[in-house]
Amino acid sequence: MMSKKIATVMTNMFEDSEYTSPKEAFEKEGHKLTVIEKEKGKTVEGKNGEVKATVDAASEDVNPSDFDALFIPGGFSPDMLRADERFVKFAKHFINENKPVFAICHGPQLLITAKALEGRKVTGFTSILVDLEYAKADVHDEEVVVCNNLVTSRTPDDLPAFNRESIKQLQ
């Protein structure tokens, strides 16, 4: 299996375990994550204060074509990122190009803003289910939902299933 390059878009207030658990699973399989935010070299912190990550690349310095997959951890980070059109366009590229997209908890919020979920089967955190319905997605309350190249899950409790299905998409 060839190593894949995974773009990881996040800023402060990401859900700690929703970053670290998939990161460990991806790296164990030999894949490389690149943390992308507005400012390269900045340290972003999880909302529980348990995890810090250094930003590998600034959003204006990356091209989505250089990556094989997109990973969007949950927490408050996706809601903040979707206010920046660069991240919205970046995320939409992966959906349009049928590249794997992994979004957990509040992660699908970025895809809602990208208008990329119409007709797709998805799940997400309880508080965004109505938003997903308004985005014309086919919403399911399941631990993991796979729709073609898109893998979504609800909460940290769903991480084992989320990681398993995300890894399958990279094979």
C-alpha positions in Angstrom: 0.0 0.0 0.0 1.3 3.4 -0.9 1.5 6.2 1.7 -1.1 8.9 1.2 -0.9 12.6 1.9 -3.7 13.8 4.2 -4.6 17.4 4.5 -5.8 18.1 8.0 -7.6 21.4 8.4 -8.1 22.7 11.9 -7.6 25.7 14.2 -7.9 26.2 17.9 -10.7 24.5 19.8 -10.6 21.3 17.8 -11.9 18.2 19.7 -8.6 16.7 21.1 -9.4 13.0 20.6 -11.0 13.5 17.2 -7.6 14.7 16.0 -5.2 12.4 17.9 -7.0 9.1 17.4 -7.4 9.3 13.6 -3.9 10.8 13.4 -2.4 7.8 15.2 -4.5 5.4 13.0 -3.4 7.1 9.8 0.3 7.3 10.8 0.3 3.6 11.9 -0.7 2.8 8.3 2.2 4.9 7.0 0.2 7.9 5.9 1.4 11.5 6.4 -0.8 14.3 7.8 -0.2 18.0 7.1 -1.9 20.3 9.5 -3.2 23.4 7.6 -4.4 26.6 9.2 -4.1 30.3 8.5 -0.5 30.6 9.9 2.4 28.2 9.4 4.3 27.4 12.6 1.5 28.5 14.9 0.5 26.2 17.7 -3.2 25.3 17.8 -4.8 23.9 20.9 -7.6 21.4 21.5 -10.7 22.6 23.3 -9.9 20.3 26.2 -6.4 21.7 26.5 -4.9 18.2 26.3 -3.5 18.4 22.8 -1.4 20.9 20.9 -0.4 20.7 17.2 2.0 22.8 15.2 0.6 24.1 11.9 2.7 22.6 9.0 1.3 24.9 6.3 -0.6 28.1 5.8 -3.9 27.8 3.8 -2.6 30.2 1.1 0.6 28.1 0.6 -1.1 24.7 -0.2 -2.9 23.3 -3.2 -5.6 20.7 -2.6 -4.3 18.9 -5.7 -1.2 18.0 -3.7 -3.1 15.8 -1.3 -4.8 12.4 -1.5 -7.4 13.0 1.2 -9.0 15.6 3.6 -9.4 15.1 7.4 -11.6 17.5 9.4 -11.6 17.0 13.1 -14.6 18.2 15.1 -14.9 20.6 18.0 -15.4 24.3 17.4 -12.6 24.4 14.8 -14.8 23.6 11.7 -17.2 26.3 12.5 -14.4 28.9 12.7 -12.7 27.6 9.5 -15.9 27.8 7.5 -15.9 31.6 7.9 -12.8 31.7 5.7 -13.5 31.1 2.0 -10.1 29.6 1.5 -11.0 26.6 3.7 -14.4 26.3 2.1 -12.9 26.1 -1.4 -10.2 23.8 -0.2 -12.7 21.3 1.2 -15.0 21.5 -1.8 -12.1 20.5 -4.1 -11.9 17.0 -2.3 -15.6 16.4 -2.7 -15.6 17.5 -6.4 -12.6 15.4 -7.2 -14.0 12.3 -5.4 -11.0 12.2 -3.1 -11.5 10.7 0.4 -13.0 13.1 3.0 -13.1 12.2 6.7 -15.3 14.5 8.9 -16.3 13.8 12.5 -18.6 15.5 14.9 -18.8 19.2 13.8 -16.5 18.5 10.9 -19.3 18.4 8.3 -20.0 22.1 9.0 -17.2 23.0 6.7 -18.8 20.8 4.0 -22.2 22.4 4.6 -20.7 25.8 3.9 -19.0 24.3 0.8 -22.5 23.2 -0.4 -21.0 19.7 -0.9 -23.5 17.5 0.9 -26.7 17.6 -1.1 -28.0 14.0 -1.7 -25.1 12.4 0.3 -25.6 10.1 3.3 -24.0 11.6 6.3 -24.0 11.9 10.1 -22.6 14.4 12.6 -23.0 15.7 16.1 -26.5 16.1 17.4 -26.5 19.9 17.2 -25.7 19.9 13.5 -28.2 17.3 12.3 -30.8 19.9 11.4 -28.1 21.9 9.5 -27.2 18.8 7.6 -30.9 18.3 6.7 -31.1 22.0 5.5 -28.0 21.2 3.4 -30.2 18.5 1.7 -28.1 15.7 3.0 -29.5 12.3 3.7 -29.0 12.2 7.5 -28.4 9.0 9.5 -27.9 8.6 13.3 -25.2 5.9 13.1 -21.6 5.6 14.5 -20.2 5.9 11.0 -21.7 6.6 7.6 -19.8 6.0 4.4 -21.1 7.6 1.2 -18.7 7.0 -1.7 -15.6 8.9 -0.7 -17.1 10.6 2.4 -16.8 9.1 5.9 -18.6 10.9 8.7 -19.1 10.1 12.4 -20.9 11.7 15.4 -18.7 11.8 18.5 -15.5 10.6 20.1 -17.3 7.4 21.0 -17.5 6.6 17.3 -13.7 6.9 16.7 -13.0 3.2 16.3 -15.6 2.9 13.5 -14.5 6.2 12.0 -10.8 5.3 11.9 -11.6 1.8 10.5 -13.7 3.2 7.6 -11.3 6.1 6.9 -8.4 3.7 6.6 -10.4 1.5 4.2 -10.9 4.6 2.0 -7.1 5.1 1.8 -6.4 1.5 0.5 
